[in-house]
Amino acid sequence: MPMPKKRSDEKLGRPHTAQDNPTNVDKIEYTAELTIPEPNSEWCYIAVQAWESVVNHPARDWFADSDLIYGWMTCQAIHEAFVSGAAMKIAAADSMMRAGLFNEADRRRANIEITRKAPVANPTVEDNIAQFRKRREATA
């Protein structure tokens, strides 16, 4: 299935809000605290970075322990694929990453969109940059 080219709020001719598009969803309230497994100390850098992205994921509030376990297993598969370079292990890790919605294209196919907030402007840094540019222009 090809990746949708536009996000849901950019599309024309279809509902844009949850109120416009009611669904039959059973909602379960879950209040237990998550148990976050420790990363494997032998993982390669890529697997560690993938694990950190799982643990710090924007949708973490909706994770259950099983999501973190699957993420851990996926990171283990990433490590094994990276170390061995075997095509079968790379394919297995790729399949696990797709099932775990590790990338934007897979999340869009599942109708999940993560929007980044614009960074907050730091007036001190902006003032320092402006002063630096003035000094540089004065000496040029």
Summary of the structure (lengths in Angstrom):
residues: 140
radius of gyration: 21.5
end to end distance: 56.4
largest distance: 67.6
contacts: 271
relative contact order: 0.11
helix: 52%
strand: 0%
